[in-house]
């Protein structure tokens, strides 16, 4: 286990700030291909669980029943920034399941998109749960509850059949027994799940390569992954890492962040090189990261780069998340953000697949 910090901020050549990071790279068989820190660290996926929370909605037939298209599924998996496009689509999802905005129990917060928030203030428009970054996920949960004929008022209860189906899907995708998964309450009041990093990474590898599952699960995973790859702008929003990463790599991989410094990436078979296996990456910044997601994003870019995942020009499109100079308000370079140089010496990855 590597005890020193992976992410560093320097000023005048002196380390000013740092983040300790752990990650795991795992294939669809559960084999650990590479790691840093503690790959067995038990931590919550937070919003990185959203693609798995969408699986029962799709595989049950509810998504098809309500006429959800690929862009709708992308929003169900999203931590969106509350732009008008996101909100308009969230409202359309509610129309499709014939439920009012008041049915959403995700709570209310200021939109992550600053321009959207400024327009709301100028227009005097009140905030509502539809602008919550999780409103798409909750619309999917409500739709599943309605499709299955269950109570809608209690759809967030861990004992509700919707949440039980989600927990079962999480268990199967991560190859974790249900009673070994820690269930907590997320910021949007839905259940959230903690497990070892290598199990979370394995779940993402199986999400992008679901060959070992029955047809309904396989089709659900393919629909969810396809939606995220096709509509990355809906999965997060302008200026957000998930959106910009998926756009930069042309949809070859899927990316989903979570609160408190969690980041996941699913790499489909053949996405790195001919014959490369499907892989999942799970990253945790131990202190929860900066609000800009700086350590998790830089770790993801560095790791994908070391795996050979970028084609010409792609990494350059992610310069705002990569190792970079630090400039002050006058544009003067006063330091840098980087990966700890010892990473070059100590990181090992299994390249048998090349």
Beta strands, then each sheet from edge to edge (+ up, - down):
strand 1: 7-11
strand 2: 14-19
strand 3: 21-27
strand 4: 32-36
strand 5: 42-44
strand 6: 182-185
strand 7: 191-196
strand 8: 253-258
strand 9: 262-267
strand 10: 279-285
strand 11: 324-327
strand 12: 333-339
sheet 1: 2+ 1- 12+ 11-
sheet 2: 4+ 3- 10+ 9- 8+
sheet 3: 5+ 7- 6+
end
